[in-house]
Amino acid sequence: MIGAYCFGEAVVSPDDQRDKGFVMKKSILAVALLSAGLVGSAQAASFLNGGFESNSYAGWTQTSGFVSGNTGTSTGDLALDPASYTTNTNWQGAITSAGFDAIDASLATVRYGDHSVRVNDRFNNNSVNVISQTVSNYDGTSINFSWAAVLQSSHTILDSDIFGLKVVDGNGNVLYNATFSSASAPATFKNLNNGWYSSGWQDIALQVAKGGTYTISLLAADCPYGGHAGYVYLDGFGTVQGGGGDNGAGGGNTVPEPGSLALVGLGLMGAFGIRRRKAA
């Protein structure tokens, strides 16, 4: 047959050969991209704006209100229920930039990156503030974050300014629970000798199951009489420690792994190799 090429027993026309070459190139690229997890794969997730690096509350739920009555229990646990605050009527927090705290001059207002969040403030006005976020299909085997509390010396363990930070999984199991007030502040808190206590930055790393559902909630409240204040900084919430927090993509960053890049490169080389043989 004139103008045809023979491959074994099959006879293929030039048009067919071009079509087969195109299909083969597409197949090689598809395999490489699928292997690299760049197309056709379910997107795992991490905490959106986990380090507040968007300079906003994006990804987080804010609720607030006013506190009255007991804030703590006789064992120092948090008596206030974060879930009972469902609206945002008295938000006293802020996204912070690099600098130092107004009460504890040695405390940096940001732990990692350029921003953190401060929940509640240093003014005593019966305020209570909550920030929370839930992530599903978590892309990591650890949850990492940092917090720092500044609490004004107050009343008894039952009615002090207070904060509580909790991490739970999708089944309601508590993975981390920290509750402190100025009346129950541990010896590790620094007495600022000005009527305030400071925890300094606390770096936390929790081992978790990949693919699970996890929720963080942080509550900070003044004493119920409006006489004493307390507030907490939160930063770096994500899959890697010290990474400044994830931004929803998982893995601490959105850069493909070197092995994935190599597979893409091999796919491109294979495609170009076919093209060169065709040109020859």
ABEGO torsion letter per residue (X at the ends): XBGBBBBEABBBBAAAAAAAAAAAAAAAAAAAAAAAGABGBBBBBBBBGAAGAAGBABGBBBBBEBBBEBABBAAGBBABBAAABABBAABABBBBBBEBBAABAABBABABEABBBBBEBABBAGBBBBBBBBBBGBBEABBBBBBBBBBBBBBBAAABBBBBBBBBBAAGBBABBBBBBAAABBAABBBAGAGBBBAEBBBBBBBBBBGBBBBBBBBBBBBAAGABBBBBBBBGBBABBGAGEBAGAEGGBABBBAAAAAAAAAAAAAAAAAAAAAAX
